[in-house]
Amino acid sequence: MAGFHMLDEQSGKAYSLVVVEDEASGARVQAALAQRPAERRVGVDPDHVQFLTAQAF
């Protein structure tokens, strides 16, 4: 798993990109984040989630 946080300086929008090996890994990450106590949560809830598949080149 790898994670990146990016900021679009023109729009002010922040983006978080999480790279996982497969959909099952992604589901485990989502479940772990959802189980955090409220006082340990940082940031805002995502307003858009998109799943992409990487192709080797």
TANOR-V18379 format. One line per field, one symbol per residue. ss: DSSP state (H for helix, E for strand, C for the rest). psi: psi as a letter, one per 40 degrees, with the letter a starting at -180 (. if undefined). Layout:
# TANOR-V18379
ss: ???
psi: ???
This chain:
# TANOR-V18379
ss: CEEEEEECCCCCCEEEEEECCCHHHHHHHHHHHHCCCHHHCCCCCCCCCCCCCCCCC
psi: hiiihihhdddeiihhhhhididdddddddddddeiideehiaiiiehhhhihihi.
